Amino acid sequence: MKRRKSEARDPRQEILRHWRDQVPNDRLAHLVRDAGRSCVRALQMRLTEHDVSFGHWTFLRILWQADGLTQRELSARAGVMEPTAVIALRNMEKLGYVTRRQDPANKRNLCIRLTAKGRALKKELEPLAKEVNRIAVRGVEAGDVLTTRRTLLSIIENLAADEINGRE
């Protein structure tokens, strides 16, 4: 079968071909990684249209749920190293999305708070993430989505427990 040039070079088609033809029974971790990357890529494309980076999205999403976290808490929840968080949060401050102020209770901590502009982005950006999720599960039975969700949460919990036990 002859492939079109555009299809042969399309990395998305290569990923699909990899999973369907080359390694249909490969490790679950690889499949989860590729599914996650696909979701991230789809959201990044949409965020770019609104001039918001995926890194900023990650922090905004957390702050929409828990505004006023310290820089350290925010970094931990986002799963990024503190120096990475510092750079992103400085940029977000320049863009007017957040303020970074010393915590009155502990001067060593910086508290991150959303500005009105940062809060307003929620109405604009959250529908994009919901759209990506709808697309991702299109054609999948609701019960299968619930089972997948439970399975992925169990995987996350198991690996978190393993990491905690491995440190002791």
BELPE-V566797 format. One record per residue. N is the residue number from 1. SS is DSSP state (~ for helix, > for strand, _ for the rest). BURIAL is + if it has 16 or more other ideal C-beta (glycine too) atoms within 10 Angstrom, else -. D_CENTER is the distance of its C-alpha to the mean C-alpha in Angstrom with 2 decimals. Layout:
N/SS/BURIAL/D_CENTER
N/SS/BURIAL/D_CENTER
//
This chain:
1/_/-/37.33
2/_/-/36.75
3/_/-/33.28
4/_/-/32.77
5/~/-/31.80
6/~/-/28.60
7/~/-/27.50
8/~/-/28.52
9/~/-/26.33
10/_/-/23.23
11/~/-/20.55
12/~/-/19.08
13/~/-/22.60
14/~/-/22.96
15/~/-/19.97
16/~/-/21.57
17/~/-/24.96
18/~/-/23.83
19/~/+/22.67
20/~/-/25.60
21/~/-/28.39
22/~/-/27.91
23/_/-/26.09
24/_/-/25.80
25/_/-/26.02
26/_/-/23.83
27/_/-/21.84
28/~/-/19.17
29/~/-/16.75
30/~/-/17.04
31/~/-/16.52
32/~/-/13.35
33/~/-/12.03
34/~/-/13.26
35/~/-/11.99
36/~/-/8.34
37/~/-/9.20
38/~/+/11.01
39/~/-/8.45
40/~/-/6.33
41/~/-/9.92
42/~/+/11.07
43/~/+/8.81
44/~/-/9.63
45/~/-/13.18
46/~/+/13.33
47/~/+/11.99
48/~/-/14.50
49/_/-/17.20
50/_/-/16.67
51/_/-/16.60
52/_/+/13.22
53/_/-/11.09
54/~/-/7.36
55/~/+/8.06
56/~/+/10.02
57/~/+/7.78
58/~/+/5.73
59/~/+/9.39
60/~/+/10.85
61/~/+/9.07
62/~/+/10.35
63/~/+/13.59
64/~/-/14.23
65/~/-/14.57
66/_/-/16.37
67/_/-/17.91
68/_/-/20.11
69/_/+/18.35
70/>/+/19.71
71/~/+/18.00
72/~/-/18.13
73/~/+/16.66
74/~/+/13.72
75/~/+/13.21
76/~/-/13.55
77/~/+/11.16
78/~/+/8.34
79/_/-/9.73
80/_/+/11.21
81/_/-/14.94
82/~/-/16.89
83/~/-/18.26
84/~/-/14.92
85/~/+/14.19
86/~/-/17.77
87/~/-/17.55
88/~/+/14.51
89/~/+/16.16
90/~/-/19.48
91/~/-/18.28
92/~/+/16.81
93/~/-/20.22
94/~/-/22.05
95/_/+/20.32
96/_/-/21.43
97/_/+/18.17
98/>/+/18.93
99/>/-/21.97
100/>/-/22.32
101/>/-/25.48
102/>/-/27.28
103/>/-/27.21
104/_/-/30.84
105/_/-/30.98
106/>/-/29.88
107/>/-/30.36
108/>/-/28.35
109/>/+/25.07
110/>/+/23.27
111/>/+/21.91
112/>/+/19.16
113/>/-/19.94
114/>/+/18.78
115/_/-/21.49
116/~/-/22.68
117/~/-/20.94
118/~/+/17.52
119/~/-/18.24
120/~/-/19.49
121/~/+/16.28
122/~/-/15.00
123/~/-/17.68
124/~/-/16.83
125/~/+/13.05
126/~/-/12.40
127/~/-/14.71
128/~/+/12.72
129/~/+/9.76
130/~/-/12.71
131/~/-/14.39
132/~/+/11.82
133/~/-/11.99
134/~/-/15.76
135/~/-/16.10
136/~/-/14.30
137/_/-/16.79
138/_/-/19.72
139/_/-/22.84
140/_/-/21.56
141/_/-/23.77
142/~/-/22.50
143/~/-/23.84
144/~/-/22.00
145/~/-/18.65
146/~/-/19.69
147/~/-/20.87
148/~/-/17.73
149/~/-/15.73
150/~/-/18.43
151/~/-/18.48
152/~/-/14.83
153/~/-/15.21
154/~/-/18.44
155/~/-/17.01
156/~/-/14.54
157/~/-/17.60
158/~/-/19.95
159/~/-/18.10
160/~/-/17.61
161/~/-/21.35
162/~/-/22.22
163/~/-/20.61
164/~/-/22.43
165/~/-/25.63
166/~/-/25.46
167/~/-/25.62
168/_/-/28.66
//
